[in-house]
Amino acid sequence: MGIEAMTIYIDESIARDRRKRIANLMRARKGVRAVVHYDEKPQLMLIEYNPYAATPHELLLVVLEQGLRAELIGL
């Protein structure tokens, strides 16, 4: 069972507390192993996930469902 990594770019500036809430929503998804976001690069969210349990597009939807504009990087 392999682990994949992906990066989501959030196209808007959001507060740290909101980023934390989104990261927690992401962590609650089946297959997500880790979520990292840095104050120095608030637009980026790095996600490690099991590709047999979740897809990049499903995880992107977690952000989009919060009313934000975002996109996958590197796919």
Summary of the structure (lengths in Angstrom):
residues: 75
radius of gyration: 11.3
end to end distance: 20.4
largest distance: 35.1
contacts: 207
relative contact order: 0.32
helix: 28%
strand: 36%
